[in-house]
Amino acid sequence: MITLTAETFDEQVLRSDKPVLVDFWAEWCPPCRMLAPILEEIASEYGDRLTVAKLNADDHPEIAQRYGILGFPTLNLYRDGEIVRQIRGAKPKRMLLADLAGHI
């Protein structure tokens, strides 16, 4: 799993040659902390065909605002620089994978 910043977002997400799942999170968000280990598992299991990244929205609000992120956690799946799926809220791993099916 990679950590994004405002400086690295465009290069690592929008110009990536494989899909990128971005976790927009905040330090004060309990569901974000619950989701973190699940995303780590997904990153290790699907890393050959999916990049999993996280962006602290409090540290980089300009990126969160660019994509209209209003609640945390929000997961955006990007392919070829475009959002192809948005998932709001923490979910169990099997539900996340079901939401991502067809994209990875």
C-alpha positions as CSV (number, residue, x, y, z in Angstrom):
1,M,0.0,0.0,0.0
2,I,1.3,3.4,-0.9
3,T,0.9,6.7,0.8
4,L,-0.1,9.6,-1.4
5,T,0.4,13.3,-1.1
6,A,-0.8,16.2,-3.2
7,E,2.5,16.2,-5.0
8,T,2.4,12.5,-5.9
9,F,-1.3,12.0,-6.6
10,D,-1.4,12.7,-10.3
11,E,1.6,10.6,-11.1
12,Q,0.8,7.6,-9.0
13,V,-3.0,7.6,-9.5
14,L,-4.0,9.3,-12.7
15,R,-1.1,8.1,-14.8
16,S,-0.9,4.6,-13.4
17,D,-1.0,1.7,-15.9
18,K,-3.2,-0.4,-13.6
19,P,-6.3,0.4,-11.5
20,V,-5.7,2.4,-8.3
21,L,-7.9,2.1,-5.2
22,V,-7.5,5.3,-3.2
23,D,-8.6,5.4,0.4
24,F,-9.5,9.0,1.4
25,W,-9.2,8.8,5.2
26,A,-8.6,11.0,8.3
27,E,-6.7,10.3,11.5
28,W,-9.7,11.0,13.7
29,C,-12.0,8.5,11.8
30,P,-12.7,5.2,13.7
31,P,-14.1,3.5,10.6
32,C,-11.0,4.5,8.7
33,R,-8.8,2.7,11.3
34,M,-11.1,-0.4,11.0
35,L,-10.7,-0.4,7.2
36,A,-6.9,0.0,7.1
37,P,-6.0,-3.7,7.8
38,I,-8.5,-4.9,5.3
39,L,-7.0,-2.7,2.6
40,E,-3.5,-3.9,3.5
41,E,-4.7,-7.5,2.9
42,I,-6.3,-6.5,-0.5
43,A,-3.0,-4.7,-1.4
44,S,-1.0,-7.8,-0.7
45,E,-3.4,-10.3,-2.4
46,Y,-4.2,-8.2,-5.5
47,G,-1.0,-6.1,-5.8
48,D,-0.1,-7.6,-9.2
49,R,-3.2,-6.1,-10.8
50,L,-4.3,-3.3,-8.4
51,T,-2.5,-0.5,-6.5
52,V,-4.0,0.3,-3.2
53,A,-3.1,3.8,-1.9
54,K,-4.2,6.0,0.9
55,L,-4.5,9.8,1.2
56,N,-4.9,11.6,4.5
57,A,-7.6,14.1,3.5
58,D,-6.8,16.4,6.5
59,D,-3.2,16.7,5.3
60,H,-4.2,17.2,1.6
61,P,-7.7,18.8,1.5
62,E,-7.2,20.1,-2.0
63,I,-7.2,16.6,-3.4
64,A,-10.3,15.6,-1.3
65,Q,-12.1,18.7,-2.5
66,R,-11.1,18.1,-6.1
67,Y,-13.0,14.8,-6.0
68,G,-15.9,16.0,-3.8
69,I,-15.0,13.8,-0.8
70,L,-17.4,14.7,2.0
71,G,-17.2,11.7,4.3
72,F,-14.6,9.2,5.5
73,P,-13.7,6.6,4.6
74,T,-14.3,7.1,0.9
75,L,-12.6,4.7,-1.6
76,N,-12.3,5.8,-5.2
77,L,-11.2,3.3,-7.8
78,Y,-9.3,5.0,-10.7
79,R,-8.6,3.5,-14.1
80,D,-6.9,5.5,-16.8
81,G,-7.2,8.7,-14.7
82,E,-11.0,8.4,-14.3
83,I,-13.1,7.3,-11.3
84,V,-14.8,4.0,-12.2
85,R,-16.2,3.2,-8.8
86,Q,-16.8,5.0,-5.5
87,I,-17.3,3.2,-2.2
88,R,-18.4,5.1,0.9
89,G,-18.0,3.8,4.4
90,A,-16.2,0.9,6.0
91,K,-17.2,-2.6,4.8
92,P,-16.0,-6.2,5.4
93,K,-13.4,-7.5,3.0
94,R,-15.8,-9.7,1.1
95,M,-18.2,-6.8,0.4
96,L,-15.3,-4.6,-0.8
97,L,-14.1,-7.3,-3.1
98,A,-17.7,-7.7,-4.4
99,D,-17.8,-3.9,-5.1
100,L,-14.5,-4.1,-6.9
101,A,-15.4,-7.2,-9.0
102,G,-15.1,-6.5,-12.7
103,H,-12.5,-3.8,-12.1
104,I,-9.6,-5.9,-10.9
